[in-house]
Amino acid sequence: MTENVPSPNPSEAYERHIVQTMFVPWTADLLQRALPQAGERVLDLACGTGIVTRSVASIVGTEGTVTGLDISPGMLEVARSLTPSGGAKVEWREGSGTELPFEDDSFDLVLCQQGLQFFPDASAGLKEIKRVLTAEGRAVISLWRNLDAQPVMKAFDAVVPRHIAQGAFGPPFSLGDSGIIRRLASEARFSNVDIQQADLTIHVGNPDEFAPMMLRGATAVLPGFAAKPHTEREQLFDQMKTDISDAVKPFVQQGTLVMDTTVNVLIARP
Ligand SMILES: C[S@@+](CC[C@H](N)C(=O)[O-])C[C@H]1O[C@@H](n2cnc3c(N)ncnc32)[C@H](O)[C@@H]1O
């Protein structure tokens, strides 16, 4: 195991629950909008366990390159273990999105799926993205819309403060307003900015899986969830399960939890 990675590594649960349920379908949507081309040099920024990196590597092919960068050693440990064998050469880098370890004009395409809102300074992150893109390049960045537009996640959020800290589930939705995204893109001096709303319904076949999926998955990305030691956290999650299952019951249809989810996708060109 890599130094500084907690044991057990919460990023394994993130990959198993959140990525496989939600981010596999969302990655397909992102790539349909980004239209990566064979031979392109791609950066997957805030790559997490690498779902976007892996998917784009097969599209840009052996003439292309894909770099997955993340600040979390735990995420990168899982990403490395899943490095694809075919397609583009993949490189994993640990680093901060607000200070990218790359030369100017290094990439044709920068992808960032649900990562920018976690940066300590999203404006600095967008300026860095613009710096490392070629003049003809593009950035395609997805960000959850506000919680009010995500009924199931909103129901989950309402339960969290009864057990963990108020606002612990807030960070993923902190850039949920398209007006703020447009302002940040303009501050970073992108010349061509498009913001597209995308909606996707996720089906969770066994609604009882929803609470553990969200709680364990969130531990890898949210400090409020990660703060407690593993055993204590698991006990807390056991206590929360019933409240969460009750809160999402209105969204269960014929035994399946139906989650309407929605994002803004920023497509920005230098
Ligand atoms: C919700 S996850 C998304 C991961 C991945 N893009 C995916 O689609 O599964 C957010 C990621 O942002 C990363 N992150 C947070 N702050 C960061 C920063 N300042 N620089 C780079 N990555 C960061 C986290 O470590 C985490 O892997």
The ligand as a Tripos MOL2 file, in Angstrom:
@<TRIPOS>MOLECULE
LIG
   27    29     1     0     0
SMALL
NO_CHARGES

@<TRIPOS>ATOM
      1 C1        -16.1450   13.2200   -6.7220 C.3       1 LIG1
      2 S1        -14.4790   12.8090   -7.0450 S.3       1 LIG1
      3 C2        -14.5040   12.6600   -8.8200 C.3       1 LIG1
      4 C3        -13.4260   11.7400   -9.3130 C.3       1 LIG1
      5 C4        -13.4720   11.3660  -10.7910 C.3       1 LIG1
      6 N1        -13.3700   12.5250  -11.6380 N.3       1 LIG1
      7 C5        -14.6810   10.5210  -11.1360 C.2       1 LIG1
      8 O1        -15.3750   10.8430  -12.1060 O.co2     1 LIG1
      9 O2        -14.9180    9.5180  -10.4400 O.co2     1 LIG1
     10 C6        -13.5960   14.3140   -6.7940 C.3       1 LIG1
     11 C7        -12.0860   14.1590   -6.9330 C.3       1 LIG1
     12 O3        -11.4580   15.4430   -6.8430 O.3       1 LIG1
     13 C8        -10.1890   15.2530   -6.2380 C.3       1 LIG1
     14 N2         -9.6740   16.5540   -5.7830 N.ar      1 LIG1
     15 C9        -10.1560   17.3230   -4.7840 C.ar      1 LIG1
     16 N3         -9.4230   18.4460   -4.6570 N.ar      1 LIG1
     17 C10        -8.4660   18.3930   -5.6190 C.ar      1 LIG1
     18 C11        -7.4130   19.2690   -6.0000 C.ar      1 LIG1
     19 N4         -7.1880   20.4360   -5.3670 N.pl3     1 LIG1
     20 N5         -6.6170   18.9020   -7.0270 N.ar      1 LIG1
     21 C12        -6.8150   17.7230   -7.6780 C.ar      1 LIG1
     22 N6         -7.8030   16.8580   -7.3480 N.ar      1 LIG1
     23 C13        -8.6190   17.1870   -6.3390 C.ar      1 LIG1
     24 C14       -10.5090   14.2750   -5.1190 C.3       1 LIG1
     25 O4         -9.3440   13.6570   -4.5880 O.3       1 LIG1
     26 C15       -11.4370   13.3050   -5.8400 C.3       1 LIG1
     27 O5        -10.7330   12.2510   -6.4270 O.3       1 LIG1
@<TRIPOS>BOND
     1     1     2 1
     2     2     3 1
     3     2    10 1
     4     3     4 1
     5     4     5 1
     6     5     6 1
     7     5     7 1
     8     7     8 2
     9     7     9 1
    10    10    11 1
    11    11    12 1
    12    11    26 1
    13    12    13 1
    14    13    14 1
    15    13    24 1
    16    14    15 ar
    17    14    23 ar
    18    15    16 ar
    19    16    17 ar
    20    17    18 ar
    21    17    23 ar
    22    18    19 1
    23    18    20 ar
    24    20    21 ar
    25    21    22 ar
    26    22    23 ar
    27    24    25 1
    28    24    26 1
    29    26    27 1
@<TRIPOS>SUBSTRUCTURE
     1 LIG1         1 GROUP 0 **** ****
